[in-house]
Amino acid sequence: MAVSGDEFKQALQHWASGVAVVTAQSEKYGVQGMTVTAFSSVSINPPLILVCINESADTGDGIQESGHFAVNVLNSDQQEISNQFAGGSSQQQRFANTAWHLESPGVPVLDDSIMSLTCTVVNKIHAGTHFIIIGEVQSTLRRSGDPLLYYRSGYRKLLTD
Ligand SMILES: Cc1cc2nc3c(=O)[nH]c(=O)nc-3n(C[C@H](O)[C@H](O)[C@H](O)COP(=O)(O)O)c2cc1C
């Protein structure tokens, strides 16, 4: 292998990003959510975004089952929520510890996030250990607040002047 896993991870730590929780609800798995930084816009017309989900993540099964998901961008005070949705708590606890509601067509949306997108899955590509899930945005919700950031393995806050 040209680049080792450690070298790859160390290089990618130089990429600063926001933090989002991807959520889904399905008959088989109930409400589920997981923290991601692998989120990007893809296209404006049609409005497409992508998230990269580890093939071992339970939430990926729920997204596959329902065909819908939401992306919730966390605010700067939601570090603990990010940790819970990254495996720190059971799915039940994750949703018990944060305010949320269902948006059409039945996707959980986190009330305190600064932006939520509800999406329909239009494509799913297997790449290495992950699935690239492409969603068409069906609705957007925007709220006030600063974003939580992630850089070099740690949470950061925006410096504003
Ligand atoms: C800051 C942060 C960013 C993360 N980003 C991703 C990501 O982009 N994709 C991913 O598959 N897992 C990511 N994870 C790990 C998942 O959140 C974690 O494995 C989660 O528990 C898997 O979901 P599950 O509980 O549904 O299995 C991230 C974790 C943290 C703390």
PDBQT file of the ligand as one rigid body, heavy atoms in Angstrom, charges set to zero:
ROOT
HETATM    1  C1  LIG A 201     -16.463  13.980  15.201  1.00  0.00    +0.000 C 
HETATM    2  C2  LIG A 201     -16.864  12.629  14.637  1.00  0.00    +0.000 A 
HETATM    3  C3  LIG A 201     -17.063  12.491  13.271  1.00  0.00    +0.000 A 
HETATM    4  C4  LIG A 201     -17.457  11.260  12.721  1.00  0.00    +0.000 A 
HETATM    5  N1  LIG A 201     -17.670  11.170  11.371  1.00  0.00    +0.000 NA
HETATM    6  C5  LIG A 201     -18.079  10.010  10.830  1.00  0.00    +0.000 A 
HETATM    7  C6  LIG A 201     -18.373   9.927   9.431  1.00  0.00    +0.000 A 
HETATM    8  O1  LIG A 201     -18.271  10.899   8.692  1.00  0.00    +0.000 OA
HETATM    9  N2  LIG A 201     -18.807   8.719   8.954  1.00  0.00    +0.000 N 
HETATM   10  C7  LIG A 201     -18.935   7.608   9.750  1.00  0.00    +0.000 A 
HETATM   11  O2  LIG A 201     -19.295   6.558   9.239  1.00  0.00    +0.000 OA
HETATM   12  N3  LIG A 201     -18.669   7.659  11.081  1.00  0.00    +0.000 NA
HETATM   13  C8  LIG A 201     -18.263   8.832  11.635  1.00  0.00    +0.000 A 
HETATM   14  N4  LIG A 201     -18.034   8.916  12.988  1.00  0.00    +0.000 N 
HETATM   15  C9  LIG A 201     -18.223   7.719  13.818  1.00  0.00    +0.000 C 
HETATM   16  C10 LIG A 201     -19.715   7.434  14.075  1.00  0.00    +0.000 C 
HETATM   17  O3  LIG A 201     -20.395   8.571  14.587  1.00  0.00    +0.000 OA
HETATM   18  C11 LIG A 201     -19.901   6.277  15.088  1.00  0.00    +0.000 C 
HETATM   19  O4  LIG A 201     -19.176   5.165  14.671  1.00  0.00    +0.000 OA
HETATM   20  C12 LIG A 201     -21.365   5.917  15.280  1.00  0.00    +0.000 C 
HETATM   21  O5  LIG A 201     -21.566   5.376  16.545  1.00  0.00    +0.000 OA
HETATM   22  C13 LIG A 201     -21.843   4.887  14.273  1.00  0.00    +0.000 C 
HETATM   23  O6  LIG A 201     -23.244   4.861  14.231  1.00  0.00    +0.000 OA
HETATM   24  P1  LIG A 201     -24.167   3.695  14.831  1.00  0.00    +0.000 P 
HETATM   25  O7  LIG A 201     -24.226   4.012  16.285  1.00  0.00    +0.000 OA
HETATM   26  O8  LIG A 201     -25.436   3.898  14.081  1.00  0.00    +0.000 OA
HETATM   27  O9  LIG A 201     -23.506   2.370  14.538  1.00  0.00    +0.000 OA
HETATM   28  C14 LIG A 201     -17.637  10.137  13.560  1.00  0.00    +0.000 A 
HETATM   29  C15 LIG A 201     -17.427  10.285  14.947  1.00  0.00    +0.000 A 
HETATM   30  C16 LIG A 201     -17.075  11.511  15.479  1.00  0.00    +0.000 A 
HETATM   31  C17 LIG A 201     -16.881  11.668  16.964  1.00  0.00    +0.000 C 
ENDROOT
TORSDOF 0
